[in-house]
């Protein structure tokens, strides 16, 4: 998920290469690299002092990786994927060398069933204590055996206020819009919207209801210019489309960039809304894939991410909600984000949201088949 843009927040930029365990006052976090990890790093050739991260696009602060390198002497390399389906397809071929991956909760049980993830050693992640109790022990991983929450947020509608010409308040505003729109390549959530709007359970296992959701979207897809691979916000910025179904942070990053750069003349041009009928609530997670070459480094990196300051810097940059209660309690989250009932939904907003859950491989095929049929009929 997620594009690099300048947010309304002062983020530290690392400007010097530091030796292992250097104590640079400009690194805001007080987190220190575990002694056993430091010893392991120092015992390895420089070329082996690496950690390979398979992540959504630009889903971190500008200094997340560089600060970890400064503190531990470990270079964090990053590759990116655009969907959970892409992540799973990559790992099905055998782990090519990744130490950490970032799956959304709905696909975690499937990944466990297919042997893609290894159990975590929580004794090596003491900062797990910083995770909000509400986000510990989720339905998809009740004992946090395989995953640690990384960021969470919503999926709904982002739009160009000027082009649309009115405030968007319902899903019907998107279906009936006379201009171009982009949907997102996410079968479960897209069909979940349609199920919810028809009064069905968005996690139904009923083939007839899944088929009805497919038909519902096909009937309302006449204005779909593209089905985006998590780059709907770029299509919105370019003017290719005027409305998108996207992740909350992607749109808030655009909004913040416009406000921070008045010369672009786009302040107030874009908006994100959870329609009255609701949207999706999701949680992304840190996990260690099977055959990770550097599991000790991975555990240290997860603990580092869960430091209150590090976690706050990530959420302040990406405009997603943090699972880090310590960051919230220490007032490290930007007030304008924390007070937003769209970024941090209030009780009333939460009541309109749904989360997709794992339904098993057979039902997953029903959703994927319905989605493929939809794409074919829409010419996408």
C-alpha positions in Angstrom: 0.0 0.0 0.0 1.2 3.4 0.1 3.2 6.0 -1.7 6.1 8.3 -0.5 4.8 11.8 0.0 5.7 14.6 2.4 3.4 14.6 5.3 2.7 17.4 7.8 5.2 16.0 10.3 8.8 16.6 11.1 10.6 13.3 10.3 14.2 12.8 11.1 16.5 12.1 8.1 19.6 10.0 8.8 22.5 11.9 7.3 25.5 9.8 8.3 26.5 6.2 8.3 27.0 5.2 11.9 29.0 2.3 13.4 27.2 -0.6 15.1 25.7 0.5 18.4 26.6 4.2 17.8 24.6 6.4 20.1 23.6 9.3 17.8 21.4 11.9 19.6 19.5 12.5 16.4 18.0 9.0 16.4 14.9 9.7 18.5 14.2 6.2 19.7 15.8 4.8 22.8 15.6 1.3 21.5 18.9 -0.6 21.6 19.9 -3.6 19.6 20.0 -6.8 21.6 23.5 -7.9 22.6 23.1 -11.4 21.1 22.1 -9.8 17.7 25.0 -7.4 17.9 27.4 -10.2 18.5 25.9 -12.2 15.6 26.2 -9.2 13.3 29.9 -8.7 14.2 30.6 -12.4 13.6 29.3 -12.2 10.0 30.9 -10.9 6.8 29.5 -7.5 5.9 27.6 -9.0 3.0 25.6 -11.2 5.3 24.5 -8.4 7.6 21.2 -7.9 5.9 17.5 -8.3 6.5 15.1 -8.7 3.5 11.7 -7.2 3.9 8.8 -8.0 1.5 6.4 -5.1 2.2 3.6 -3.1 0.7 4.9 0.0 -1.2 6.4 2.7 1.0 4.7 1.4 4.2 7.2 3.0 6.6 8.7 6.2 7.7 11.6 7.7 5.8 14.1 6.7 8.5 12.7 3.4 9.6 15.2 1.2 7.8 18.2 3.5 8.1 17.9 3.9 11.8 17.7 0.2 12.3 20.9 -0.1 10.3 22.5 2.5 12.5 21.5 0.8 15.7 22.2 -2.8 14.7 24.6 -2.6 11.7 22.0 -4.6 9.6 21.0 -3.3 6.2 17.3 -3.7 5.5 16.6 -4.4 1.9 13.0 -4.1 0.7 11.0 -5.5 -2.1 7.3 -4.6 -2.7 4.1 -6.3 -3.5 0.7 -4.9 -4.5 -1.8 -7.4 -3.1 -2.0 -10.3 -0.7 -2.5 -12.6 -3.6 0.8 -11.5 -5.0 2.5 -12.1 -1.7 1.1 -15.6 -1.4 1.9 -16.5 -5.0 5.6 -15.4 -4.4 5.9 -17.6 -1.3 4.2 -20.6 -2.9 7.2 -20.8 -5.3 9.5 -21.1 -2.2 10.9 -18.2 -0.1 13.4 -16.4 -2.3 15.2 -15.0 0.8 12.7 -12.8 2.7 13.0 -12.5 6.4 9.8 -10.5 7.1 6.5 -10.2 5.2 3.5 -8.1 5.8 0.2 -10.0 5.3 -3.3 -8.7 6.0 -5.1 -10.6 8.7 -7.6 -12.3 6.4 -4.9 -14.3 4.6 -2.9 -15.3 7.7 -4.8 -18.6 8.3 -4.3 -19.6 4.7 -0.6 -18.9 4.9 -0.3 -20.9 8.1 -2.2 -23.8 6.5 0.1 -23.8 3.5 3.2 -23.7 5.8 4.4 -20.2 4.7 4.9 -18.8 8.2 7.0 -19.9 11.2 6.0 -19.3 14.8 7.4 -16.2 16.5 9.5 -16.3 19.7 7.7 -13.6 21.7 10.5 -13.7 24.3 12.6 -11.9 21.7 9.9 -9.3 21.1 9.5 -7.6 24.5 7.9 -4.6 22.9 4.9 -6.7 22.1 3.7 -5.3 25.4 3.2 -2.0 23.6 0.5 -3.4 21.4 -3.0 -2.3 22.2 -4.9 -5.1 24.0 -7.8 -4.7 21.5 -5.4 -5.8 18.7 -3.7 -8.6 20.6 -5.0 -12.2 19.9 -7.0 -11.5 16.8 -9.4 -14.0 15.3 -6.9 -14.8 12.6 -4.1 -15.5 15.0 -5.5 -15.9 18.6 -2.2 -16.4 20.4 -0.1 -14.1 18.1 1.8 -17.3 17.3 2.6 -16.1 13.8 1.9 -12.4 13.5 2.3 -9.0 15.2 0.0 -6.1 14.2 1.9 -3.5 12.1 -0.7 -0.9 10.9 -4.4 -0.9 10.6 -7.0 1.2 8.8 -10.0 1.3 6.6 -10.9 0.9 2.9 -13.5 3.1 1.3 -13.8 6.0 -1.2 -11.2 8.7 -2.1 -12.3 11.3 -4.6 -11.5 14.6 -6.4 -13.8 17.1 -4.7 -13.7 19.5 -7.7 -14.4 16.9 -10.3 -17.2 15.1 -8.4 -18.8 18.5 -7.6 -20.5 17.4 -4.4 -19.8 15.7 -1.0 -19.8 11.9 -1.3 -21.9 10.3 1.4 -23.0 6.9 0.0 -21.8 4.0 -2.2 -24.5 5.0 -4.6 -22.6 8.2 -5.2 -19.8 6.1 -6.7 -21.9 3.6 -8.6 -23.9 6.4 -10.3 -21.0 8.9 -10.9 -20.9 10.1 -14.5 -17.1 10.2 -14.7 -14.3 7.6 -14.4 -13.7 5.6 -11.3 -11.2 2.9 -10.2 -11.9 -0.1 -8.1 -9.2 -2.0 -6.2 -7.9 -5.5 -6.9 -9.2 -7.1 -3.8 -11.8 -9.8 -4.4 -12.9 -10.4 -0.8 -13.4 -6.8 0.1 -14.9 -5.7 -3.2 -17.4 -8.5 -3.1 -17.8 -7.9 0.6 -19.0 -4.4 -0.1 -21.6 -5.8 -2.5 -22.7 -8.4 0.0 -23.1 -5.9 2.7 -25.1 -3.5 0.6 -27.5 -6.3 -0.4 -28.0 -7.2 3.3 -25.9 -10.3 3.2 -23.1 -11.3 5.5 -19.8 -10.0 3.9 -18.2 -13.3 5.0 -20.9 -15.5 3.5 -20.1 -19.0 2.3 -23.3 -19.2 0.3 -22.4 -19.6 -3.5 -25.7 -17.9 -4.5 -25.0 -14.9 -2.4 -21.5 -14.6 -3.7 -22.9 -14.8 -7.2 -25.4 -12.1 -6.4 -22.6 -9.9 -5.2 -20.7 -10.4 -8.4 -23.8 -9.5 -10.4 -24.4 -6.4 -8.2 -21.0 -5.0 -9.0 -21.2 -5.9 -12.7 -24.5 -3.9 -12.9 -22.8 -0.9 -11.3 -19.4 -1.2 -13.1 -20.2 0.9 -16.2 -18.0 3.8 -15.0 -15.0 1.6 -14.0 -11.9 2.9 -15.9 -9.6 0.4 -14.2 -9.2 -2.1 -11.4 -6.1 -0.8 -9.7 -3.3 -2.8 -8.2 -3.1 -0.6 -5.1 -2.2 2.5 -7.1 -5.6 4.1 -7.2 -4.3 7.2 -5.5 -1.9 7.7 -8.4 -4.7 7.4 -10.9 -6.6 10.0 -8.8 -3.7 12.3 -8.8 -3.1 12.0 -12.6 -6.7 12.7 -13.4 -7.2 9.3 -15.0 -10.1 8.8 -12.6 -12.0 11.0 -10.2 -13.1 8.5 -7.6 -11.3 5.4 -6.3 -11.8 2.6 -3.8 -8.6 2.8 -1.8 -6.9 2.4 1.6 -7.4 5.3 3.9 -3.7 6.3 4.3 -3.1 6.4 0.6 -5.7 9.2 0.3 -4.7 11.0 3.5 -1.1 11.1 2.2 -2.3 12.9 -0.9 -4.3 15.3 1.2 -1.3 16.0 3.5 1.0 16.5 0.6 -1.3 19.1 -0.9 -1.5 21.0 2.4 2.2 20.9 2.9 2.9 22.2 -0.6 0.7 25.1 -1.4 2.5 25.8 -4.7 0.8 22.6 -6.0 -2.6 24.4 -5.7 -4.4 21.2 -4.6 -5.3 21.9 -0.9 -8.9 20.9 -0.4 -9.0 19.1 -3.7 -9.1 15.5 -2.4 -11.2 13.8 0.3 -11.6 10.4 1.8 -15.0 9.2 3.1 -16.4 6.1 4.7 -20.0 6.1 3.3 -22.9 5.9 5.6 -23.4 2.2 4.7 -19.9 1.5 5.9 -16.5 0.3 4.7 -13.8 -2.2 5.5 -11.6 -2.4 8.6 -8.3 -4.3 8.2 -5.1 -5.1 10.1 -1.7 -5.7 8.4 0.9 -7.7 10.3 4.6 -8.5 10.6 5.4 -12.2 10.1 8.5 -14.3 9.5 8.2 -16.6 6.4 9.3 -20.2 6.4 13.0 -20.6 5.5 13.8 -17.0 6.4 17.6 -16.8 6.3 18.0 -14.3 9.2 15.3 -15.1 11.8 17.3 -13.5 14.6 17.5 -10.2 12.7 13.8 -10.5 12.0 12.8 -10.8 15.6 15.0 -7.8 16.5 13.5 -5.7 13.7 9.9 -6.5 14.8 10.8 -5.5 18.4 12.3 -2.3 17.0 9.2 -1.5 15.0 7.1 -1.9 18.2 9.1 0.8 20.0 6.7 3.6 20.8 8.7 6.3 18.9 9.4 4.1 15.9 5.8 3.0 15.7 4.6 6.6 16.0 7.0 7.8 13.2 5.6 5.2 10.9 2.0 6.0 11.5 2.6 9.7 11.4 4.2 9.3 8.0 1.8 6.8 6.4 -1.4 8.3 8.0 -2.5 4.9 9.1 -3.6 4.0 12.6 -1.0 2.5 14.9 -1.6 -0.6 17.0 1.0 0.8 19.4 -0.8 1.8 22.5 2.4 3.1 24.1 2.8 5.6 21.2 -0.7 6.8 21.8 -0.3 7.0 25.6 3.0 8.9 25.2 1.2 11.4 22.9 3.5 10.7 20.0 0.8 10.5 17.4 -0.1 13.7 15.5 -3.2 15.1 17.2 -4.9 15.8 13.9 -4.6 12.1 13.0 -5.5 10.8 16.4 -8.6 13.0 16.5 -9.8 12.0 13.1 -12.7 9.6 13.3 -11.8 8.3 9.8 -8.2 7.4 10.7 -9.1 6.3 14.2 -12.8 5.4 13.9 -15.1 6.3 16.8 -17.7 4.0 18.1 -20.4 5.1 15.6 -18.1 4.7 12.6 -16.9 1.3 13.8 -20.4 0.1 13.9 -20.6 0.6 10.1 -17.3 -1.3 9.3 -16.8 -4.9 8.6 -13.7 -7.1 8.4 -13.2 -10.1 6.1 -12.2 -13.3 7.7 -10.7 -16.6 6.4 -13.3 -18.9 5.1 -11.1 -21.8 4.0 -9.7 -22.6 0.6 -12.8 -23.9 -1.1 -14.8 -20.8 -0.3 -11.9 -18.6 -1.2 -12.0 -20.2 -4.7 -15.7 -19.2 -5.0 -14.8 -15.6 -4.3 -11.8 -15.6 -6.7 -13.8 -17.2 -9.5 -16.6 -14.7 -9.1 -14.1 -11.9 -9.2 -12.5 -13.2 -12.4 -15.9 -13.5 -14.0 -16.6 -9.9 -13.0 -13.3 -8.7 -14.4 -13.9 -10.5 -17.7 -17.4 -9.1 -18.1 -16.2 -5.5 -17.3 -13.3 -5.8 -19.7 -10.8 -5.5 -17.0 
